[in-house]
């Protein structure tokens, strides 16, 4: 049994995930949210509003970070058949 270390800044990856989630949530709900914002719970409304304010550059950087994380994890796990946490 060998150990592998995840080559990741967990806080940065979490921030990137949040950015992607906010933008994609805002995109999916754009029409309904514009017509009926009161139908959304406050936390969901805040998520959609944050996504709508996010710049394309910030979204692109977050997606790039996710892609790099996937590549780094593939490299770190190369040669392993099973991952146990």
Buried (B, 14 or more C-beta within 10 A) or exposed (E): EEEEEBEBEEEEBEBBBBBBBBBEBBEEBEEEBEEEEEEBEEEEBEBBBBBBEBEEEBBEEBBEBBEBBEEEBEEBEEEEEEEEE
